[in-house]
Amino acid sequence: MSIDLRNISKRFGDFVAVDNINLRIETGELVALLGLSGSGKTTLLRIIAGLETPDTGEVLFHGEDASAVSVRKRKVGFVFQHYALFRHMTVFENVAFGMRVLPRRERPAEAEVARRVHELLKLVQLDFLADRYPSQLSGGQRQRVALARTLAVEPKVLLLDEPFGALDAKVRQELRRWLRRLHDEIKITSVFVTHDQEEALELANRIVVMNQGRIEQIGSAEEVYHHPANAFVYNFLGNVNLFHGRIENGRVFLGDTAVELENTHTHAHPDENGKAVLYVRPHLLEIVLKPNGKQTFPATVKSINPAGPQVKVELVAEWGDMVQVEISHERYEVLRLENGAHVFLQPKEQKLFVYQI
Amino acid sequence: MASQSEGTPKRPGTADPPAVRIALITIALAFVALFIFIPVIAVFTEALRNGLGAYFAAIADPEARAAIRLTLMTAAIAVPLNVTFGIAASWAIARFDFPGKQTLLTLIDIPFSVSPVIAGMLFVLLLGVRAPLGGWLADHGIRIIFAEPGIVLATIFVTFPLAARELIPIMQSVGSEEEEAAIVLGAGGWQMFFRVTVPNIKWGLLYGLVLCNARAMGEFGAVSVVSGHIRGHTNTMPLYVEILYNDFQFAAAFAVSSLLTLLAIATLAAKYYLGRRVIPVKQEQDDLAKVAA
């Protein structure tokens, strides 16, 4: 089932949680709402579910206005951040709940309920825990029970609020892959909220980057990561260095060194002079020992951390900004860097990102 | 560090010296013995002074039976009403934001801070035959003061914070996520209430019910003012005990008292049992919150 959000706004008192959002989610898609806390992503999810009423705008399910449809009739599955399992019921009863509250005519017979519950528990690989209570389960198990309980009502749309937020890193990795596989299997239109960019990039077909109640960019992982629409998106997706500079006559000056605006991704107008912010990711900077005719900036090595797949070097640029650079171990061997060494930073071409302020 | 700790006594720095501990425990136990154990034992010895036959005769007396019946009836009306009010008030306070919420919280406590006698007076002033409202009701043949309805009203007034006070913190700590989950899964309002809300608050609910019942049956002050002490009609058990005592029928007075004492002991036992069930629920909440964090 496709979902259409049209001009959705929602305020809580003076706080604008969702600010005029338009979004279309296609049938079978797995979409991530990515943003910091307070960006309005959870509110938007709750509006889709019908748990919140938007102040303006409409929600369309499969082209039909869902505003008049009550939450219980919307056929949405909602997985809560803290799972909201019924603590006084066993895992079995939790999963069976959605079937037990159906009107008597539609309610399946007890044998059918049991069959469905066990089928779903097998799907989430927890059949052996049917008689346990939620308090006896681990975080990851609770998450999967919550999912099974949601799927039991055969929702047309699956909504997940920070599905992995409360889990430790290892379990999170596993569940992420598992959810991806599950989605490939059952092809249900799914929307999940996350503040973790890695999670969004790995899991979603499309990512909706949100900030202060607005959508900053919608696109595939490839698009938002490599072609960010603006500085916020670039800054939000992955580590970045942030330099303060100024634009003069079509060039960006960082200290005494100038960069041609043409060599950057920019939203700055080359004819307008003024302050600018320049972003570059740590792995898109190269360290060289001598200026080699290309664009380079002088810097001094402050600290080196060779643990991990890449060597992390922290430097101070000539104009005072701290700079983080990631280089390969091979390169590190060649450079023989030491603290206090005077070196030069060379951006790998076309990857600087300039934003006028 | 090691050499320093060898020289000092094993008692940690924050513990009190044994003399202080023994003194405090002795004082506490002596108080309990003096004010609780001895009186309770006295009630039963006095009640049984003239033998078991006299004891049961005192209880089987028609006036005593009328008093017991009235007390049970009063509790049977007041307790369910209070529990209903308690659920409604705690639901409103825990789930909604509305103007006057703090005021409501304060107002709920009024019966605790007002002397029961004054509460009784209040009903007499409002509903007595000489008051406009009471007079109007009397003209239509409805008697409230010096009749059973007055007793029920006064009892409701003095007990009404009990269930609400117990339920508000539980409702707040349980939160509304499970209820939302029930609705999303297709449950109707009543299904959500009986399948999710009530099971989550049931121990607190029972705890409040027990407290409320004990107070309803034992209330003296407020009920005394509105009752009129009509023998066989408007005497509750506590009022009847006073009458017997004033008539120098000590054994009978203590016999009826012993019933109220037994109620108190049963209440205490129920309270202890339920209190142990309420706390694990709160504990589990905290655990869940910790896992989540």
Chai-1 contact restraints between the chains, C-beta under 6 A:
chainA,res_idxA,chainB,res_idxB,connection_type,confidence,min_distance_angstrom,max_distance_angstrom,comment,restraint_id
A,L51,B,E180,contact,1.0,0.0,6.0,A-B,restraint_1
A,V71,B,I183,contact,1.0,0.0,6.0,A-B,restraint_2
A,V71,B,V184,contact,1.0,0.0,6.0,A-B,restraint_3
A,R72,B,I183,contact,1.0,0.0,6.0,A-B,restraint_4
A,R72,B,G186,contact,1.0,0.0,6.0,A-B,restraint_5
A,F78,B,V184,contact,1.0,0.0,6.0,A-B,restraint_6
A,F80,B,E177,contact,1.0,0.0,6.0,A-B,restraint_7
A,H82,B,A292,contact,1.0,0.0,6.0,A-B,restraint_8
A,A84,B,E177,contact,1.0,0.0,6.0,A-B,restraint_9
A,A84,B,E178,contact,1.0,0.0,6.0,A-B,restraint_10
A,A84,B,A181,contact,1.0,0.0,6.0,A-B,restraint_11
A,F86,B,E178,contact,1.0,0.0,6.0,A-B,restraint_12
A,F86,B,V196,contact,1.0,0.0,6.0,A-B,restraint_13
A,H88,B,P199,contact,1.0,0.0,6.0,A-B,restraint_14
A,F97,B,L185,contact,1.0,0.0,6.0,A-B,restraint_15
A,G98,B,L185,contact,1.0,0.0,6.0,A-B,restraint_16
A,G98,B,G186,contact,1.0,0.0,6.0,A-B,restraint_17
A,V101,B,G186,contact,1.0,0.0,6.0,A-B,restraint_18
A,V101,B,A187,contact,1.0,0.0,6.0,A-B,restraint_19
A,V101,B,Q191,contact,1.0,0.0,6.0,A-B,restraint_20
A,S135,B,E284,contact,1.0,0.0,6.0,A-B,restraint_21
A,G139,B,V291,contact,1.0,0.0,6.0,A-B,restraint_22
A,V153,B,L185,contact,1.0,0.0,6.0,A-B,restraint_23
A,V153,B,G186,contact,1.0,0.0,6.0,A-B,restraint_24
A,A166,B,A292,contact,1.0,0.0,6.0,A-B,restraint_25
